[in-house]
Amino acid sequence: MVSRVEVHPGRYHDSVRLMQASKALQEVAGVTDALVAMATDLNLSLLADMGFDMAAVAAAGPNDLLLAVRAENEDSVGAAIRALDDALAHKAAPAGGLDAPEAKTIGGAADAVDAHIALLSVPGEHAFVEAMEALDTGRHVMIFSDNVPVEHEVTLKRRGVENGLLVMGPDCGTAIVNGVGLGFANAVRPGPVGIVGASGTGIQQITCLLDDAGVGVRHALGTGSHDLSEEVGALSTLQALDALDEDPAVEVISIISKPPAAPVAARVRAAAAECIKPVVITFMGENTLEDGAGEILRALDRPVPSYASWDIDQDDHRPGTVRGLFSGGTLRDEARFVAMPMLGEIGTHEEDSGPTFIDYGDDEYTQGRAHPMIDQTVRIDRLESAAADRSIGVILLDVVLGFGANADPATELAPAILTAREADAAVVVSLCGTARDPQNRDAQAQALRQAGASVWLSNAAAAMEAARLATTRSST
C-alpha cells in the first residue's frame, strides 16, 4: 500500500468542489482512501484519524489545500493526482454561452440579470463585502456562508432595515420565496403558511411535516441562526414577520428558532401579538417542531396526523449511553430538549462523556468543508467510532433530504449503520424530507431500515425512541 500527503499553500477551492474532488479520487481504481480539503483543524484531525503521516502537514494552515491519497500502488496514486487536477480545473460553461463573460462580483451579476434576491455562498471572511454590494444594488440578500463575524451581521441587517431590504443570514441554509426553494429546501407544496426561521433544519422539519399533512408553504424566510441572539436582536425576524403579516396569501405565520436570548424572545412575542394573523411560535426548549406543526394545522382547521415511522425492534441492543450525530443544529437542540427528561444532562461536544448530542453543521466543523448535509465524511467517521465504542448503546442521527443535499445519503450511511448493528448498537434515524424530494424519501427510509436502523419522520419522535431504548436496555 502506498500513501501520499501533499500541501498546496494558498490554493483555495469551494468546499463543495473539494468534496466532489474527494469523491472523484475515491473512484480511481486502486485508491482505498482519499481526502481533498482545506487544512483546517477539523480536516487535519480527520486526516490523523485516517492513519496518514502528519509530518508533511506540520506547517499547514486553513488557507492551504490538503491532498491525501492511499492506494495499492504508485500508478494508482498518480492516477488519483491527475483526477484531482481534472476535478479542480473543471468549470461549467457560462449560462450565456461560451463567449459570455463570467461575473466576478455581485455587482457584475446584478447588472446581467433582473433578480430581486442575491444568494451568497463564499468564505465567511468575504461575505460582508459581497452582501453590502448586493444591498447597495437594491436587492434582498440570502447569505448561505457561515463563520461571518457578528458585528458584520449586525451592520448588514441594519443597512437592510434602513433600505427596506431583508438580509437572510449569515448561516441561512434554507428559504422558500413565492414557493421557490433556496438552499437546502425540500420539495413542498405551495400553500397558506408563512414561516420565519432562525434555523434551516427547523424550517425543513416543519415544512416537511406540514407537507405530509397536505398543507403547503408560501414563504419560509430564513434569518440565520444568530438572529435571535442578544447581539443581533431579531432584526431580520421582526422585519420578516411584518412582511408576512402584510401578505394577503399568508393565513398563518410560524416563527422557529433555536433557544433565543430571553429579552429578544420577549421582543418577538410582543411583535407577534400585534400581528393581524395567528402566529405560532416554536422556540427549542419550549415545544417541539412537531408541536408547532400541529398548532399550525389546528389554526387552519386541519386534522393533525400521526406521522409515519419505519420502526424495528432493537430492544436487545448492547447497554450504554446515547450518542447523537446531527447535521442540523435545531434538530440537535430539539432532540436534547425531548431526551433530557429521560437521560439527564446531555453534552454537546466530542470531549463530553455520557449522553452526547453533537451538531456537525456548527461553524467549528464546517470551516473548509462542505456542510454535513452534503459531505457526510465526518459523520460517517464518527458513526464508525461510536459503533466501536462499547460504552455507547444507542446512536441517533438525522438525515436531511432536499435540494442541494447529498444525492443518496442512505447508501453512504448504510455500511456504517450495518457495522453498528452487527456490534449490537441500536441506530435511530430522524429522516427529514418529503415524498417528492429528489432523493426519494421513502426509498431512503427503506434503505436505512434494511441496514438495521429504525426511521422516524418526526425528529422529536426519533429522539424519544433513542432515549427509550437507552433507558429500557440499561434497566434490564
C-alpha positions as a Markdown table, in Angstrom:
| # | Residue | x | y | z |
|---|---|---|---|---|
| 1 | Met | 0.0 | 0.0 | 0.0 |
| 2 | Val | 1.3 | 3.5 | -1.0 |
| 3 | Ser | 0.3 | 6.7 | 0.8 |
| 4 | Arg | 1.0 | 10.3 | -0.3 |
| 5 | Val | 0.2 | 13.6 | 1.6 |
| 6 | Glu | 0.7 | 17.0 | 0.0 |
| 7 | Val | 0.0 | 20.6 | 1.0 |
| 8 | His | -0.6 | 23.2 | -1.7 |
| 9 | Pro | -0.1 | 26.6 | 0.1 |
| 10 | Gly | -2.6 | 29.3 | -0.7 |
| 11 | Arg | -4.7 | 27.2 | -3.1 |
| 12 | Tyr | -8.3 | 27.8 | -2.1 |
| 13 | His | -11.3 | 26.0 | -3.6 |
| 14 | Asp | -15.0 | 26.0 | -2.5 |
| 15 | Ser | -15.8 | 23.2 | -0.1 |
| 16 | Val | -18.4 | 21.7 | -2.4 |
| 17 | Arg | -15.8 | 21.5 | -5.2 |
| 18 | Leu | -13.4 | 19.8 | -2.8 |
| 19 | Met | -16.0 | 17.3 | -1.7 |
| 20 | Gln | -16.6 | 16.4 | -5.4 |
| 21 | Ala | -12.8 | 16.1 | -5.9 |
| 22 | Ser | -12.5 | 13.7 | -2.9 |
| 23 | Lys | -15.2 | 11.5 | -4.5 |
| 24 | Ala | -13.5 | 11.6 | -7.8 |
| 25 | Leu | -10.3 | 10.4 | -6.3 |
| 26 | Gln | -12.1 | 7.6 | -4.3 |
| 27 | Glu | -13.5 | 6.3 | -7.6 |
| 28 | Val | -10.0 | 5.8 | -9.1 |
| 29 | Ala | -9.1 | 2.2 | -9.5 |
| 30 | Gly | -6.7 | 1.0 | -6.7 |
| 31 | Val | -7.4 | 4.0 | -4.4 |
| 32 | Thr | -8.6 | 2.9 | -0.9 |
| 33 | Asp | -8.7 | 6.3 | 0.9 |
| 34 | Ala | -8.6 | 9.9 | -0.3 |
| 35 | Leu | -9.2 | 13.3 | 1.2 |
| 36 | Val | -9.1 | 16.7 | -0.5 |
| 37 | Ala | -9.9 | 19.6 | 1.8 |
| 38 | Met | -8.6 | 22.8 | 3.3 |
| 39 | Ala | -6.1 | 22.2 | 6.1 |
| 40 | Thr | -8.4 | 23.3 | 9.0 |
| 41 | Asp | -8.0 | 21.8 | 12.4 |
| 42 | Leu | -11.0 | 19.5 | 11.8 |
| 43 | Asn | -9.7 | 18.2 | 8.5 |
| 44 | Leu | -6.2 | 17.7 | 10.0 |
| 45 | Ser | -7.9 | 15.7 | 12.8 |
| 46 | Leu | -9.8 | 13.7 | 10.2 |
| 47 | Leu | -6.5 | 13.0 | 8.3 |
| 48 | Ala | -4.9 | 11.7 | 11.5 |
| 49 | Asp | -7.9 | 9.5 | 12.2 |
| 50 | Met | -7.5 | 8.0 | 8.7 |
| 51 | Gly | -3.9 | 7.0 | 9.7 |
| 52 | Phe | -1.9 | 9.3 | 7.3 |
| 53 | Asp | 1.6 | 10.5 | 8.2 |
| 54 | Met | 1.1 | 14.0 | 9.7 |
| 55 | Ala | 4.7 | 15.2 | 9.2 |
| 56 | Ala | 4.0 | 16.7 | 5.8 |
| 57 | Val | 1.2 | 18.9 | 7.2 |
| 58 | Ala | 3.0 | 20.2 | 10.3 |
| 59 | Ala | 3.1 | 23.8 | 8.9 |
| 60 | Ala | -0.3 | 23.7 | 7.0 |
| 61 | Gly | -3.0 | 26.2 | 7.8 |
| 62 | Pro | -6.7 | 26.8 | 6.9 |
| 63 | Asn | -5.8 | 28.6 | 3.6 |
| 64 | Asp | -3.8 | 25.7 | 2.3 |
| 65 | Leu | -5.1 | 22.8 | 0.2 |
| 66 | Leu | -4.6 | 19.4 | 1.6 |
| 67 | Leu | -4.3 | 16.2 | -0.5 |
| 68 | Ala | -4.1 | 12.7 | 0.9 |
| 69 | Val | -4.2 | 9.5 | -1.1 |
| 70 | Arg | -3.8 | 5.9 | -0.1 |
| 71 | Ala | -3.7 | 3.4 | -2.9 |
| 72 | Glu | -2.5 | -0.1 | -3.9 |
| 73 | Asn | 0.5 | 1.2 | -5.9 |
| 74 | Glu | 2.2 | 4.3 | -7.3 |
| 75 | Asp | 0.3 | 4.1 | -10.6 |
| 76 | Ser | -3.0 | 4.5 | -8.7 |
| 77 | Val | -1.6 | 7.4 | -6.7 |
| 78 | Gly | -0.5 | 9.1 | -10.0 |
| 79 | Ala | -3.9 | 8.5 | -11.5 |
| 80 | Ala | -5.6 | 10.0 | -8.4 |
| 81 | Ile | -3.5 | 13.1 | -8.6 |
| 82 | Arg | -4.4 | 13.5 | -12.3 |
| 83 | Ala | -8.0 | 13.0 | -11.4 |
| 84 | Leu | -7.6 | 15.8 | -8.8 |
| 85 | Asp | -6.3 | 18.3 | -11.3 |
| 86 | Asp | -9.2 | 17.4 | -13.7 |
| 87 | Ala | -11.8 | 17.8 | -10.9 |
| 88 | Leu | -10.5 | 21.2 | -9.7 |
| 89 | Ala | -10.0 | 22.5 | -13.2 |
| 90 | His | -13.5 | 21.6 | -14.4 |
| 91 | Lys | -15.9 | 24.5 | -14.9 |
| 92 | Ala | -19.4 | 24.5 | -16.3 |
| 93 | Ala | -19.9 | 26.6 | -19.4 |
| 94 | Pro | -21.4 | 30.1 | -18.6 |
| 95 | Ala | -25.2 | 30.2 | -18.9 |
| 96 | Gly | -25.0 | 32.9 | -21.6 |
| 97 | Gly | -22.8 | 30.8 | -23.9 |
| 98 | Leu | -19.1 | 30.2 | -24.4 |
| 99 | Asp | -18.4 | 33.9 | -25.2 |
| 100 | Ala | -20.4 | 35.2 | -22.2 |
| 101 | Pro | -18.2 | 36.9 | -19.6 |
| 102 | Glu | -18.4 | 35.3 | -16.1 |
| 103 | Ala | -19.4 | 37.8 | -13.4 |
| 104 | Lys | -16.7 | 38.3 | -10.8 |
| 105 | Thr | -18.7 | 40.3 | -8.2 |
| 106 | Ile | -22.3 | 40.6 | -7.0 |
| 107 | Gly | -22.5 | 43.9 | -8.7 |
| 108 | Gly | -21.5 | 42.4 | -12.0 |
| 109 | Ala | -24.0 | 39.6 | -11.7 |
| 110 | Ala | -26.7 | 42.2 | -10.8 |
| 111 | Asp | -26.1 | 44.1 | -13.9 |
| 112 | Ala | -26.5 | 40.9 | -16.0 |
| 113 | Val | -29.8 | 39.7 | -14.6 |
| 114 | Asp | -33.1 | 41.1 | -13.4 |
| 115 | Ala | -33.3 | 39.4 | -9.9 |
| 116 | His | -34.7 | 40.7 | -6.6 |
| 117 | Ile | -32.6 | 38.4 | -4.4 |
| 118 | Ala | -28.8 | 37.8 | -4.3 |
| 119 | Leu | -27.7 | 34.4 | -2.8 |
| 120 | Leu | -24.2 | 34.4 | -1.5 |
| 121 | Ser | -22.1 | 31.3 | -0.8 |
| 122 | Val | -18.5 | 32.5 | -0.3 |
| 123 | Pro | -16.0 | 32.0 | 2.5 |
| 124 | Gly | -17.3 | 33.8 | 5.6 |
| 125 | Glu | -14.5 | 36.4 | 5.7 |
| 126 | His | -15.5 | 37.7 | 2.2 |
| 127 | Ala | -19.3 | 37.6 | 2.7 |
| 128 | Phe | -19.6 | 41.1 | 4.2 |
| 129 | Val | -18.3 | 43.0 | 1.1 |
| 130 | Glu | -20.4 | 41.0 | -1.3 |
| 131 | Ala | -23.5 | 41.3 | 0.8 |
| 132 | Met | -23.1 | 45.0 | 1.2 |
| 133 | Glu | -22.7 | 45.4 | -2.6 |
| 134 | Ala | -25.9 | 43.4 | -3.1 |
| 135 | Leu | -27.8 | 45.7 | -0.7 |
| 136 | Asp | -26.4 | 48.7 | -2.5 |
| 137 | Thr | -27.9 | 47.4 | -5.8 |
| 138 | Gly | -31.3 | 47.3 | -4.1 |
| 139 | Arg | -31.6 | 43.5 | -3.7 |
| 140 | His | -32.6 | 41.4 | -0.8 |
| 141 | Val | -29.7 | 39.1 | 0.3 |
| 142 | Met | -29.6 | 35.4 | 1.3 |
| 143 | Ile | -26.2 | 34.7 | 2.9 |
| 144 | Phe | -25.5 | 30.9 | 2.9 |
| 145 | Ser | -22.0 | 31.5 | 4.2 |
| 146 | Asp | -21.2 | 30.8 | 7.9 |
| 147 | Asn | -18.2 | 32.0 | 10.0 |
| 148 | Val | -19.3 | 35.6 | 9.5 |
| 149 | Pro | -18.4 | 37.9 | 12.4 |
| 150 | Val | -21.5 | 39.0 | 14.4 |
| 151 | Glu | -20.6 | 42.7 | 14.0 |
| 152 | His | -20.7 | 42.3 | 10.2 |
| 153 | Glu | -24.1 | 40.6 | 10.5 |
| 154 | Val | -25.5 | 43.5 | 12.6 |
| 155 | Thr | -24.1 | 46.1 | 10.2 |
| 156 | Leu | -25.6 | 44.3 | 7.2 |
| 157 | Lys | -29.0 | 43.9 | 8.8 |
| 158 | Arg | -29.2 | 47.5 | 10.0 |
| 159 | Arg | -28.5 | 48.6 | 6.4 |
| 160 | Gly | -31.2 | 46.2 | 5.2 |
| 161 | Val | -33.7 | 47.6 | 7.6 |
| 162 | Glu | -32.8 | 51.2 | 6.6 |
| 163 | Asn | -33.3 | 50.4 | 2.9 |
| 164 | Gly | -36.4 | 48.1 | 3.3 |
| 165 | Leu | -34.4 | 45.0 | 2.2 |
| 166 | Leu | -34.3 | 41.7 | 4.0 |
| 167 | Val | -31.0 | 40.1 | 5.0 |
| 168 | Met | -31.5 | 36.3 | 5.3 |
| 169 | Gly | -28.4 | 35.0 | 7.1 |
| 170 | Pro | -25.5 | 34.7 | 7.6 |
| 171 | Asp | -25.7 | 31.0 | 8.1 |
| 172 | Cys | -29.0 | 30.9 | 6.3 |
| 173 | Gly | -29.2 | 27.4 | 4.8 |
| 174 | Thr | -32.9 | 27.3 | 3.8 |
| 175 | Ala | -35.6 | 29.6 | 2.4 |
| 176 | Ile | -38.7 | 29.5 | 0.3 |
| 177 | Val | -39.8 | 32.6 | -1.6 |
| 178 | Asn | -43.1 | 32.6 | -3.5 |
| 179 | Gly | -43.0 | 28.8 | -3.4 |
| 180 | Val | -39.4 | 28.5 | -4.8 |
| 181 | Gly | -36.9 | 26.8 | -2.6 |
| 182 | Leu | -33.5 | 28.2 | -2.0 |
| 183 | Gly | -30.5 | 26.5 | -0.4 |
| 184 | Phe | -31.4 | 23.3 | 1.4 |
| 185 | Ala | -35.2 | 23.5 | 0.8 |
| 186 | Asn | -37.4 | 20.5 | 0.4 |
| 187 | Ala | -40.0 | 19.8 | -2.4 |
| 188 | Val | -43.0 | 21.1 | -0.5 |
| 189 | Arg | -46.4 | 22.1 | -2.0 |
| 190 | Pro | -47.5 | 25.7 | -2.1 |
| 191 | Gly | -50.0 | 26.9 | 0.5 |
| 192 | Pro | -51.1 | 29.4 | 3.0 |
| 193 | Val | -48.3 | 29.2 | 5.6 |
| 194 | Gly | -45.6 | 31.8 | 6.1 |
| 195 | Ile | -42.5 | 30.9 | 8.2 |
| 196 | Val | -39.8 | 33.0 | 9.8 |
| 197 | Gly | -36.9 | 30.7 | 10.8 |
| 198 | Ala | -33.7 | 31.4 | 12.6 |
| 199 | Ser | -33.0 | 27.8 | 11.7 |
| 200 | Gly | -32.5 | 26.0 | 8.4 |
| 201 | Thr | -33.3 | 22.5 | 9.6 |
| 202 | Gly | -36.1 | 23.8 | 11.8 |
| 203 | Ile | -37.7 | 25.2 | 8.6 |
| 204 | Gln | -37.2 | 22.0 | 6.8 |
| 205 | Gln | -38.7 | 19.8 | 9.5 |
| 206 | Ile | -41.9 | 21.9 | 9.9 |
| 207 | Thr | -42.4 | 22.3 | 6.1 |
| 208 | Cys | -42.0 | 18.6 | 5.6 |
| 209 | Leu | -44.4 | 17.7 | 8.5 |
| 210 | Leu | -46.9 | 20.2 | 7.0 |
| 211 | Asp | -46.5 | 18.8 | 3.5 |
| 212 | Asp | -47.1 | 15.3 | 4.9 |
| 213 | Ala | -50.3 | 16.6 | 6.4 |
| 214 | Gly | -51.4 | 18.1 | 3.0 |
| 215 | Val | -50.6 | 21.7 | 3.8 |
| 216 | Gly | -48.2 | 23.9 | 1.8 |
| 217 | Val | -46.0 | 27.0 | 2.3 |
| 218 | Arg | -45.9 | 30.3 | 0.5 |
| 219 | His | -42.8 | 31.8 | 2.1 |
| 220 | Ala | -40.2 | 30.5 | 4.5 |
| 221 | Leu | -37.8 | 33.3 | 5.3 |
| 222 | Gly | -34.6 | 32.2 | 6.9 |
| 223 | Thr | -32.9 | 34.8 | 9.1 |
| 224 | Gly | -29.7 | 32.9 | 10.0 |
| 225 | Ser | -29.0 | 31.0 | 13.2 |
| 226 | His | -27.7 | 34.1 | 15.2 |
| 227 | Asp | -30.6 | 36.4 | 14.5 |
| 228 | Leu | -32.3 | 35.9 | 17.9 |
| 229 | Ser | -29.1 | 36.4 | 19.8 |
| 230 | Glu | -28.8 | 39.4 | 22.1 |
| 231 | Glu | -26.2 | 41.0 | 19.8 |
| 232 | Val | -28.4 | 40.9 | 16.6 |
| 233 | Gly | -31.7 | 41.5 | 18.4 |
| 234 | Ala | -34.0 | 39.7 | 15.9 |
| 235 | Leu | -33.5 | 42.4 | 13.2 |
| 236 | Ser | -34.4 | 40.2 | 10.3 |
| 237 | Thr | -37.1 | 38.2 | 12.2 |
| 238 | Leu | -39.1 | 41.3 | 13.1 |
| 239 | Gln | -38.7 | 42.6 | 9.5 |
| 240 | Ala | -39.9 | 39.2 | 8.0 |
| 241 | Leu | -42.7 | 39.0 | 10.5 |
| 242 | Asp | -44.1 | 42.3 | 9.3 |
| 243 | Ala | -43.8 | 41.3 | 5.7 |
| 244 | Leu | -45.7 | 38.0 | 6.2 |
| 245 | Asp | -48.4 | 39.8 | 8.1 |
| 246 | Glu | -49.0 | 42.1 | 5.2 |
| 247 | Asp | -49.0 | 39.3 | 2.6 |
| 248 | Pro | -52.7 | 38.5 | 1.8 |
| 249 | Ala | -51.8 | 35.0 | 0.6 |
| 250 | Val | -50.5 | 34.0 | 4.1 |
| 251 | Glu | -53.1 | 32.8 | 6.6 |
| 252 | Val | -50.9 | 31.6 | 9.4 |
| 253 | Ile | -47.4 | 32.6 | 10.4 |
| 254 | Ser | -44.8 | 30.4 | 12.2 |
| 255 | Ile | -41.7 | 31.6 | 13.9 |
| 256 | Ile | -39.0 | 29.0 | 14.6 |
| 257 | Ser | -35.7 | 29.4 | 16.4 |
| 258 | Lys | -33.0 | 27.6 | 18.4 |
| 259 | Pro | -33.2 | 28.8 | 22.1 |
| 260 | Pro | -33.3 | 32.6 | 21.8 |
| 261 | Ala | -31.9 | 35.2 | 24.2 |
| 262 | Ala | -34.6 | 36.0 | 26.8 |
| 263 | Pro | -35.0 | 39.7 | 26.1 |
| 264 | Val | -35.1 | 39.1 | 22.3 |
| 265 | Ala | -37.7 | 36.3 | 22.7 |
| 266 | Ala | -39.9 | 38.8 | 24.7 |
| 267 | Arg | -39.5 | 41.3 | 21.9 |
| 268 | Val | -40.5 | 38.8 | 19.3 |
| 269 | Arg | -43.5 | 37.7 | 21.3 |
| 270 | Ala | -44.7 | 41.3 | 21.7 |
| 271 | Ala | -44.4 | 41.8 | 17.9 |
| 272 | Ala | -46.3 | 38.6 | 17.2 |
| 273 | Ala | -49.1 | 39.7 | 19.5 |
| 274 | Glu | -49.6 | 42.8 | 17.3 |
| 275 | Cys | -50.0 | 40.8 | 14.1 |
| 276 | Ile | -53.4 | 40.5 | 12.4 |
| 277 | Lys | -52.8 | 36.9 | 11.6 |
| 278 | Pro | -52.3 | 34.0 | 14.1 |
| 279 | Val | -48.6 | 33.4 | 14.9 |
| 280 | Val | -47.3 | 30.1 | 16.1 |
| 281 | Ile | -44.0 | 30.4 | 18.0 |
| 282 | Thr | -41.7 | 27.4 | 18.2 |
| 283 | Phe | -38.6 | 28.0 | 20.3 |
| 284 | Met | -36.5 | 25.0 | 21.1 |
| 285 | Gly | -36.6 | 24.2 | 24.8 |
| 286 | Glu | -40.3 | 25.2 | 25.0 |
| 287 | Asn | -42.0 | 23.0 | 22.5 |
| 288 | Thr | -41.1 | 20.7 | 19.6 |
| 289 | Leu | -41.3 | 21.2 | 15.8 |
| 290 | Glu | -44.0 | 18.5 | 15.7 |
| 291 | Asp | -45.9 | 20.5 | 18.3 |
| 292 | Gly | -45.5 | 23.6 | 16.1 |
| 293 | Ala | -46.7 | 21.9 | 13.0 |
| 294 | Gly | -49.8 | 20.7 | 15.0 |
| 295 | Glu | -50.6 | 24.2 | 16.1 |
| 296 | Ile | -50.4 | 25.5 | 12.6 |
| 297 | Leu | -52.7 | 22.7 | 11.3 |
| 298 | Arg | -55.2 | 23.5 | 14.1 |
| 299 | Ala | -55.1 | 27.2 | 13.2 |
| 300 | Leu | -56.0 | 26.2 | 9.7 |
| 301 | Asp | -58.7 | 23.9 | 11.0 |
| 302 | Arg | -56.9 | 20.9 | 9.5 |
| 303 | Pro | -56.5 | 17.5 | 11.2 |
| 304 | Val | -53.2 | 16.7 | 12.9 |
| 305 | Pro | -51.8 | 13.3 | 11.7 |
| 306 | Ser | -49.7 | 10.7 | 13.4 |
| 307 | Tyr | -46.5 | 10.9 | 11.4 |
| 308 | Ala | -45.2 | 7.7 | 9.8 |
| 309 | Ser | -42.3 | 5.7 | 11.1 |
| 310 | Trp | -40.4 | 2.7 | 9.9 |
| 311 | Asp | -39.7 | 1.2 | 13.3 |
| 312 | Ile | -37.8 | -2.0 | 14.0 |
| 313 | Asp | -37.3 | -3.9 | 17.3 |
| 314 | Gln | -33.9 | -3.0 | 18.7 |
| 315 | Asp | -34.7 | -3.6 | 22.4 |
| 316 | Asp | -31.9 | -6.3 | 22.6 |
| 317 | His | -29.1 | -3.8 | 21.9 |
| 318 | Arg | -26.0 | -3.6 | 24.0 |
| 319 | Pro | -26.1 | -1.5 | 27.2 |
| 320 | Gly | -24.6 | 2.0 | 27.0 |
| 321 | Thr | -25.2 | 5.7 | 26.6 |
| 322 | Val | -26.7 | 7.6 | 23.6 |
| 323 | Arg | -24.5 | 9.4 | 21.0 |
| 324 | Gly | -26.3 | 11.9 | 18.7 |
| 325 | Leu | -24.6 | 12.8 | 15.4 |
| 326 | Phe | -26.5 | 15.7 | 13.9 |
| 327 | Ser | -26.2 | 17.8 | 10.7 |
| 328 | Gly | -28.9 | 20.2 | 11.9 |
| 329 | Gly | -28.4 | 22.4 | 14.9 |
| 330 | Thr | -32.1 | 22.9 | 15.6 |
| 331 | Leu | -32.7 | 19.2 | 15.2 |
| 332 | Arg | -29.9 | 18.6 | 17.7 |
| 333 | Asp | -31.4 | 21.1 | 20.2 |
| 334 | Glu | -34.9 | 19.6 | 19.8 |
| 335 | Ala | -33.5 | 16.1 | 20.4 |
| 336 | Arg | -31.8 | 17.3 | 23.6 |
| 337 | Phe | -35.0 | 19.0 | 24.8 |
| 338 | Val | -37.0 | 15.8 | 24.2 |
| 339 | Ala | -34.5 | 13.4 | 25.6 |
| 340 | Met | -33.2 | 15.2 | 28.7 |
| 341 | Pro | -36.1 | 14.3 | 31.0 |
| 342 | Met | -35.3 | 10.6 | 30.4 |
| 343 | Leu | -31.5 | 10.8 | 30.1 |
| 344 | Gly | -30.5 | 13.7 | 32.3 |
| 345 | Glu | -27.9 | 16.4 | 31.2 |
| 346 | Ile | -26.7 | 15.8 | 27.6 |
| 347 | Gly | -23.4 | 17.1 | 26.4 |
| 348 | Thr | -22.8 | 18.9 | 23.1 |
| 349 | His | -19.1 | 18.4 | 22.4 |
| 350 | Glu | -17.0 | 15.5 | 21.4 |
| 351 | Glu | -15.0 | 15.5 | 24.6 |
| 352 | Asp | -18.1 | 15.2 | 26.8 |
| 353 | Ser | -18.9 | 11.9 | 28.5 |
| 354 | Gly | -22.2 | 10.3 | 29.0 |
| 355 | Pro | -25.2 | 11.2 | 26.7 |
| 356 | Thr | -23.8 | 13.5 | 24.0 |
| 357 | Phe | -25.6 | 15.1 | 21.0 |
| 358 | Ile | -23.2 | 17.0 | 18.6 |
| 359 | Asp | -24.1 | 19.4 | 15.8 |
| 360 | Tyr | -21.6 | 18.7 | 12.9 |
| 361 | Gly | -23.2 | 21.6 | 11.0 |
| 362 | Asp | -21.9 | 24.1 | 13.5 |
| 363 | Asp | -19.3 | 26.6 | 12.4 |
| 364 | Glu | -16.4 | 24.9 | 14.1 |
| 365 | Tyr | -16.9 | 21.7 | 12.0 |
| 366 | Thr | -17.6 | 23.4 | 8.6 |
| 367 | Gln | -14.5 | 25.6 | 8.1 |
| 368 | Gly | -13.0 | 24.4 | 4.9 |
| 369 | Arg | -15.6 | 21.6 | 4.5 |
| 370 | Ala | -18.9 | 21.2 | 2.8 |
| 371 | His | -21.9 | 21.1 | 5.2 |
| 372 | Pro | -22.5 | 17.6 | 6.5 |
| 373 | Met | -25.9 | 17.5 | 4.7 |
| 374 | Ile | -23.7 | 17.5 | 1.6 |
| 375 | Asp | -20.5 | 15.8 | 2.7 |
| 376 | Gln | -21.1 | 13.0 | 5.2 |
| 377 | Thr | -17.4 | 12.1 | 5.7 |
| 378 | Val | -17.0 | 13.3 | 9.2 |
| 379 | Arg | -20.3 | 11.9 | 10.4 |
| 380 | Ile | -19.6 | 8.5 | 8.9 |
| 381 | Asp | -16.2 | 8.5 | 10.6 |
| 382 | Arg | -17.9 | 9.4 | 14.0 |
| 383 | Leu | -20.6 | 6.8 | 13.4 |
| 384 | Glu | -18.0 | 4.1 | 12.9 |
| 385 | Ser | -16.2 | 5.3 | 16.0 |
| 386 | Ala | -19.4 | 5.2 | 18.0 |
| 387 | Ala | -20.0 | 1.6 | 16.8 |
| 388 | Ala | -16.6 | 0.6 | 18.1 |
| 389 | Asp | -17.1 | 2.3 | 21.5 |
| 390 | Arg | -18.7 | -0.3 | 23.8 |
| 391 | Ser | -19.8 | 2.5 | 26.2 |
| 392 | Ile | -22.3 | 3.6 | 23.6 |
| 393 | Gly | -25.5 | 1.6 | 23.3 |
| 394 | Val | -27.7 | 3.8 | 21.1 |
| 395 | Ile | -26.7 | 6.0 | 18.1 |
| 396 | Leu | -29.1 | 8.8 | 17.0 |
| 397 | Leu | -28.6 | 10.7 | 13.8 |
| 398 | Asp | -30.6 | 12.9 | 11.4 |
| 399 | Val | -30.7 | 12.5 | 7.7 |
| 400 | Val | -31.9 | 15.7 | 5.9 |
| 401 | Leu | -33.1 | 15.5 | 2.3 |
| 402 | Gly | -33.9 | 18.2 | -0.2 |
| 403 | Phe | -32.5 | 20.3 | -3.0 |
| 404 | Gly | -28.7 | 20.7 | -2.6 |
| 405 | Ala | -28.3 | 18.0 | -0.1 |
| 406 | Asn | -26.5 | 14.7 | -0.6 |
| 407 | Ala | -27.9 | 12.9 | -3.5 |
| 408 | Asp | -28.1 | 9.5 | -1.8 |
| 409 | Pro | -27.3 | 9.7 | 1.9 |
| 410 | Ala | -28.7 | 6.3 | 2.8 |
| 411 | Thr | -26.4 | 4.4 | 0.5 |
| 412 | Glu | -23.4 | 6.2 | 2.1 |
| 413 | Leu | -24.6 | 5.6 | 5.7 |
| 414 | Ala | -25.8 | 2.1 | 5.3 |
| 415 | Pro | -22.4 | 0.3 | 5.7 |
| 416 | Ala | -21.6 | 2.1 | 8.9 |
| 417 | Ile | -25.1 | 1.5 | 10.2 |
| 418 | Leu | -24.8 | -2.2 | 9.4 |
| 419 | Thr | -21.5 | -2.3 | 11.2 |
| 420 | Ala | -23.1 | -0.7 | 14.3 |
| 421 | Arg | -26.0 | -3.1 | 14.3 |
| 422 | Glu | -23.6 | -6.0 | 13.9 |
| 423 | Ala | -21.8 | -4.7 | 17.1 |
| 424 | Asp | -25.2 | -4.7 | 18.8 |
| 425 | Ala | -25.6 | -0.9 | 19.0 |
| 426 | Ala | -29.1 | 0.4 | 18.3 |
| 427 | Val | -29.4 | 3.0 | 15.5 |
| 428 | Val | -32.3 | 5.5 | 15.3 |
| 429 | Val | -32.6 | 7.9 | 12.3 |
| 430 | Ser | -34.6 | 11.1 | 12.1 |
| 431 | Leu | -35.4 | 11.4 | 8.4 |
| 432 | Cys | -36.4 | 14.9 | 7.3 |
| 433 | Gly | -37.9 | 15.0 | 3.8 |
| 434 | Thr | -40.9 | 14.7 | 1.6 |
| 435 | Ala | -42.1 | 12.1 | -0.9 |
| 436 | Arg | -41.2 | 14.4 | -3.8 |
| 437 | Asp | -37.7 | 15.2 | -2.7 |
| 438 | Pro | -35.1 | 14.3 | -5.4 |
| 439 | Gln | -33.6 | 11.6 | -3.1 |
| 440 | Asn | -37.0 | 9.8 | -2.9 |
| 441 | Arg | -37.7 | 9.9 | 0.8 |
| 442 | Asp | -39.5 | 6.5 | 1.1 |
| 443 | Ala | -36.7 | 4.7 | -0.8 |
| 444 | Gln | -34.1 | 6.4 | 1.6 |
| 445 | Ala | -36.2 | 5.2 | 4.5 |
| 446 | Gln | -36.3 | 1.7 | 3.2 |
| 447 | Ala | -32.5 | 1.6 | 2.6 |
| 448 | Leu | -31.8 | 2.9 | 6.1 |
| 449 | Arg | -34.2 | 0.3 | 7.6 |
| 450 | Gln | -32.7 | -2.5 | 5.6 |
| 451 | Ala | -29.3 | -1.6 | 7.1 |
| 452 | Gly | -30.9 | -2.0 | 10.6 |
| 453 | Ala | -32.0 | 1.5 | 11.7 |
| 454 | Ser | -35.4 | 2.5 | 12.9 |
| 455 | Val | -36.5 | 5.5 | 10.9 |
| 456 | Trp | -38.8 | 8.4 | 12.0 |
| 457 | Leu | -40.3 | 11.4 | 10.1 |
| 458 | Ser | -40.6 | 13.3 | 13.3 |
| 459 | Asn | -37.3 | 14.3 | 14.9 |
| 460 | Ala | -38.9 | 14.6 | 18.3 |
| 461 | Ala | -40.3 | 11.1 | 18.0 |
| 462 | Ala | -36.8 | 9.8 | 16.9 |
| 463 | Ala | -35.2 | 11.4 | 20.0 |
| 464 | Met | -37.9 | 9.9 | 22.2 |
| 465 | Glu | -37.3 | 6.5 | 20.8 |
| 466 | Ala | -33.5 | 6.8 | 21.3 |
| 467 | Ala | -34.0 | 7.8 | 24.9 |
| 468 | Arg | -36.5 | 5.0 | 25.4 |
| 469 | Leu | -34.0 | 2.4 | 24.0 |
| 470 | Ala | -31.2 | 3.6 | 26.3 |
| 471 | Thr | -33.2 | 3.7 | 29.5 |
| 472 | Thr | -35.1 | 0.4 | 28.7 |
| 473 | Arg | -31.9 | -1.6 | 27.9 |
| 474 | Ser | -29.9 | -0.1 | 30.8 |
| 475 | Ser | -32.6 | -1.1 | 33.3 |
| 476 | Thr | -32.8 | -4.8 | 32.2 |
